Amino acid sequence: MGIIDRIKRRLPLVGSPAPRPSVPLPQVRTAARPPEPEEPKSPRGDKPVREYVDEVVKGNKVVVFMKGVPDAPSCGFSASAAGILKSYNKPFFAFDVLSDGDVREGVKEYSGWPTIPQVFVNGELVGGADILKQLHESGELAQLLA
């Protein structure tokens, strides 16, 4: 008997029950599923979004709400804004909006500005990456940060 005949003998016929193996299959044991890791908590904790954004904006001279962090931005616009701010060697507060979707939407409502990043200086919205770049190139940003 050839190999093909032996294979055919072991294959079930269409519509017929599969043959039972002559050797019992080993019992498979599974471990309990590990608990799902908790999502990282937002830096704002349980504080209401608007209250948190207001505290951050008013409690820091310069604030940027961005995607990612200054040393590892997650989009080109955030990289541009963070790079410009870093070039002044002045401290600034950065919030990663990807860490809290509620803050991401809340800061847009707070400022009335639809995009991220958003830069605030002295409690007031300056704008996004493009406006920050224009202010930097004209020298006005240096005056704002002085």
FENWOMO-V732310 format. One record per residue. N is the residue number from 1. RES is the residue in three letters. PSI is psi in radians with two decimals (999 if undefined). OMEGA is omega in radians with two decimals (* if undefined). NEAR is the number of other ideal C-beta (glycine too) atoms within 8 Angstrom. Layout:
# FENWOMO-V732310
<<N,RES,PSI,OMEGA,NEAR> <N,RES,PSI,OMEGA,NEAR>>
This chain:
# FENWOMO-V732310
<<1,MET,2.34,-3.12,3> <2,GLY,2.98,-3.12,5> <3,ILE,-0.66,-3.12,5> <4,ILE,-0.71,3.11,6> <5,ASP,-0.69,3.13,8> <6,ARG,-0.67,3.11,9> <7,ILE,-0.78,-3.13,8> <8,LYS,-0.64,-3.13,7> <9,ARG,-0.54,-3.11,6> <10,ARG,-0.36,-3.14,6> <11,LEU,2.42,3.10,6> <12,PRO,2.62,3.05,7> <13,LEU,2.56,3.13,5> <14,VAL,2.26,3.11,4> <15,GLY,-0.14,3.11,3> <16,SER,2.70,-3.14,6> <17,PRO,2.58,3.13,4> <18,ALA,2.48,3.12,5> <19,PRO,2.54,3.12,6> <20,ARG,2.46,3.12,4> <21,PRO,2.54,-3.12,6> <22,SER,-0.38,3.11,3> <23,VAL,2.26,-3.14,4> <24,PRO,2.45,3.12,4> <25,LEU,2.55,3.12,5> <26,PRO,2.57,3.09,4> <27,GLN,2.32,3.12,4> <28,VAL,2.17,3.10,4> <29,ARG,2.46,3.10,4> <30,THR,2.51,3.08,4> <31,ALA,2.75,3.07,4> <32,ALA,2.48,-3.14,4> <33,ARG,2.27,3.13,4> <34,PRO,2.63,3.14,4> <35,PRO,2.55,3.10,4> <36,GLU,2.40,3.11,4> <37,PRO,2.48,3.14,4> <38,GLU,2.54,3.06,5> <39,GLU,2.49,3.13,4> <40,PRO,2.44,3.13,5> <41,LYS,2.58,3.09,6> <42,SER,2.60,3.07,9> <43,PRO,-0.36,-3.12,7> <44,ARG,-0.20,-3.12,9> <45,GLY,-2.34,-3.12,6> <46,ASP,0.14,-3.11,3> <47,LYS,2.45,3.07,8> <48,PRO,2.52,-3.02,5> <49,VAL,-0.91,-3.08,11> <50,ARG,-0.72,3.12,9> <51,GLU,-0.75,3.14,8> <52,TYR,-0.85,-3.13,12> <53,VAL,-0.76,-3.14,12> <54,ASP,-0.76,3.12,9> <55,GLU,-0.76,-3.12,9> <56,VAL,-0.83,-3.09,11> <57,VAL,-0.75,-3.10,11> <58,LYS,-0.33,-3.10,7> <59,GLY,-0.03,-3.13,5> <60,ASN,2.46,3.14,10> <61,LYS,-0.78,-3.11,8> <62,VAL,2.26,-3.13,13> <63,VAL,2.42,3.00,13> <64,VAL,2.17,2.97,17> <65,PHE,2.02,-2.99,12> <66,MET,2.96,3.03,16> <67,LYS,1.99,-3.07,12> <68,GLY,-2.85,3.13,11> <69,VAL,2.81,-3.07,9> <70,PRO,-0.64,-3.14,10> <71,ASP,-0.20,3.12,3> <72,ALA,1.19,-3.14,6> <73,PRO,2.66,-3.09,12> <74,SER,0.09,3.03,8> <75,CYS,2.80,-3.09,9> <76,GLY,-0.67,-3.13,6> <77,PHE,-0.73,3.09,13> <78,SER,-0.67,3.10,16> <79,ALA,-0.73,3.14,10> <80,SER,-0.84,-3.11,11> <81,ALA,-0.80,-3.13,15> <82,ALA,-0.69,3.13,15> <83,GLY,-0.73,3.12,8> <84,ILE,-0.81,-3.13,13> <85,LEU,-0.71,3.14,14> <86,LYS,-0.53,-3.09,8> <87,SER,-0.32,-3.14,7> <88,TYR,-0.10,-3.13,9> <89,ASN,0.65,3.08,4> <90,LYS,2.55,3.12,8> <91,PRO,2.52,3.03,5> <92,PHE,2.69,3.13,10> <93,PHE,2.27,3.12,9> <94,ALA,2.35,3.07,11> <95,PHE,2.21,3.10,13> <96,ASP,1.85,-3.10,10> <97,VAL,-0.27,3.09,13> <98,LEU,-0.28,3.12,7> <99,SER,-0.23,-3.12,9> <100,ASP,1.78,-3.13,9> <101,GLY,-0.52,3.12,6> <102,ASP,-0.70,3.09,8> <103,VAL,-0.66,3.13,16> <104,ARG,-0.80,3.12,12> <105,GLU,-0.62,-3.10,9> <106,GLY,-0.66,-3.14,12> <107,VAL,-0.55,3.09,14> <108,LYS,-0.72,3.09,13> <109,GLU,-0.73,-3.11,8> <110,TYR,-0.78,-3.05,10> <111,SER,-0.38,-3.03,9> <112,GLY,0.24,-3.12,6> <113,TRP,2.23,-2.95,9> <114,PRO,-0.12,-3.02,3> <115,THR,2.87,3.06,8> <116,ILE,2.40,0.22,14> <117,PRO,2.83,3.04,14> <118,GLN,2.29,-3.12,14> <119,VAL,2.29,3.09,15> <120,PHE,2.39,3.06,14> <121,VAL,2.25,-3.12,11> <122,ASN,0.70,3.06,6> <123,GLY,0.04,-3.12,6> <124,GLU,2.52,3.12,6> <125,LEU,2.23,3.04,9> <126,VAL,-0.75,3.13,11> <127,GLY,-2.76,-3.13,10> <128,GLY,-2.83,-3.06,13> <129,ALA,-0.73,-3.10,11> <130,ASP,-0.77,3.14,8> <131,ILE,-0.70,3.10,10> <132,LEU,-0.71,3.12,16> <133,LYS,-0.76,3.13,10> <134,GLN,-0.76,3.13,8> <135,LEU,-0.67,3.12,12> <136,HIS,-0.83,-3.10,11> <137,GLU,-0.55,-3.14,6> <138,SER,-0.19,-3.12,7> <139,GLY,-0.11,-3.12,7> <140,GLU,-0.54,-3.13,7> <141,LEU,-0.67,3.12,13> <142,ALA,-0.69,3.11,9> <143,GLN,-0.72,3.13,7> <144,LEU,-0.66,-3.08,10> <145,LEU,-0.21,-3.11,10> <146,ALA,999,*,4>>
